Amino acid sequence: MLSFHLSALQVVIPLLAAPLCAIFRGPRISWLIALAVGLACAVNSLAILNQVNTSGEIIYALGGWAAPWGIEYRIDSANAFILLIISFIYLVGIFYARDSIKAEVPEHSRCWLYTAWILCFSGLSGITVSGDVFNVFVFLEVSSLSTYILISFGKDRRCLTAALRYLIMGTIAATFYLIGIGFLYALTGTLNMADLAERLPGLASQNTVAVAFGFVVLGLAIKMALFPLHAWLPNAYAYAPNAVTAFLAGTATKAAVYVFMRLAFAIFPDDFFSDLTSTHVIVLAAGIISAILTSAIAIFQDDLKRLFAWSSIGQIGYIAVGLGLASSAGVAASFLHLFNHALMKTAIFMAIGGLFITTGSTTIAALENAGRRMPWTMAAILIGGFSLIGVPFTTGFISKWYLVSAALEQNHWWLAGLILIGSLVTAAYVWKIVEIAYFRKNPDTQIVRQEAPLSLLIPTWVLVTANIYFGIDAQFTGSTATLAATAITGITP
Amino acid sequence: MEGLGIVNYWIVVALMMTGLYVVMTANNFVKKIIGLNIFQSSVFILYISIAKVSGGTAPILTSEAEIYSNPLPHVLILTAIVVGVATTALGLALIVRIRSAFGTVDDHEVQDVARD
């Protein structure tokens, strides 16, 4: 009986738990509630993945109202995979948050932070499982509104302007998306993704479909911070509390990428994204420019959080390159990089949070001698950095491998070359960090071992270990990503 | 009636552009939020216009009328209005805190204060 409702539970559990935090108000109890939600949903997402793998697509009619009248949740290999990523990053993030948040957010407002955090998770889960385009809009706004709140808990007062800027950009993005699905509804009379996929091919030559596609793509491109629509991201990540940044880096943009994939490859007619409108060229160009240019901007940052925020935009670029290839292999590479980037970037931001707790600063200058003062914290940043470059035995290598293979499959040698240049630029900013942390000797200062607390180190290293594990044994991630790509594009590679 | 239908969509376009223009050009954060509101409202009107069936009445079950306007977009927009109100409220709340932290709600002045 319970297994029948799994997909609804993924959204309902956090949605019901969030008000509990607001009722109890205690910082400790709020954290426990958030953690319980994380455990329940992580197990739930595993059960969903298992059910999808064994008995195929899950179709759940919300409230018992069947599809054309009611909202439907539809889970296949693609969203089951994304759901798994989001749930586990949330769980590890909440585990990490207790001590990190304690150091940054005053006691009386911590319960509100956890309320917003759980709501954000609920929204992200909703985006992922929903099979109704308007329902996706509502969840998009649930997650976005709570993200703005989460960012405004930062220590620096500039977090407020960062949150407001994100609010303005995010609302414009969501409204663009709303306009797009409005046009689709006017044309087809349905909001259900499966019905849209059936009715749109016959209408593909109409201008309305193209306009709708334009609005939807633009809206989602802002949400996923695709260059040049990334302006909200660096400040939002730089000024949010460290635990929040770690969570957002792994999840927020990923849900938008997923919706983008679903719309471009599964809902709109097969060749609409590629041959009919040539949108894939724009996405590919934006992706590869982003991968090189924003990584170059990252080199010149003095603040670690800001540096890795720019790096995040670059990594979104690689995901966009996979989408722009518009092939099954390309989408599989994007899925894989979604997973791998969530692992590495969350671990890096967690390690930076550990650095902040011990030194009170996240500037690059604070890294001096960090290699000897805090070897474990520093090693986490180092391995994350290697993974960003794509060094073998890290997950980054696997993503790059898939991406380059997908590019070569279409004989895009130049693209493979540009991807490698992107890696070199990434190596430049990682080297800048390594140089200061390990090689800059300052004989005047005494080296005192001051590692980040264990409660921060353990979740960080869970992710770092996963990073290395999936970098060596890519069986699970590779096959799941390929399955997900097949489910989205409908083509078996 | 047909001309009136098209007028509706012109109003949508006009409001949409006005709203976006205000969001982009205003320096005052409150004005930016108001611009955002106008922008969102234009989309509400777009949906409501789509729902209109010429000659149809309000979607109430009576024996007198046979043609009804489509109620679904109305319901969708009710939800979107709620989202819009929440966004405005959150935006204004952030502006109140920006005002107490920076002493101004002007974009340029805030950037000047933040730099010092």
HADDOCK unambig.tbl for C-alpha pairs under 7 A between the chains (distance, minus, plus):
assign (segid A and resid 145 and name CA) (segid B and resid 87 and name CA) 6.90 0.50 0.50
assign (segid A and resid 157 and name CA) (segid B and resid 101 and name CA) 6.52 0.50 0.50
assign (segid A and resid 160 and name CA) (segid B and resid 94 and name CA) 6.41 0.50 0.50
assign (segid A and resid 160 and name CA) (segid B and resid 98 and name CA) 6.10 0.50 0.50
assign (segid A and resid 161 and name CA) (segid B and resid 98 and name CA) 6.94 0.50 0.50
assign (segid A and resid 164 and name CA) (segid B and resid 91 and name CA) 6.37 0.50 0.50
assign (segid A and resid 164 and name CA) (segid B and resid 94 and name CA) 6.57 0.50 0.50
assign (segid A and resid 175 and name CA) (segid B and resid 40 and name CA) 6.50 0.50 0.50
assign (segid A and resid 179 and name CA) (segid B and resid 43 and name CA) 6.37 0.50 0.50
assign (segid A and resid 182 and name CA) (segid B and resid 47 and name CA) 6.43 0.50 0.50
assign (segid A and resid 186 and name CA) (segid B and resid 50 and name CA) 6.32 0.50 0.50
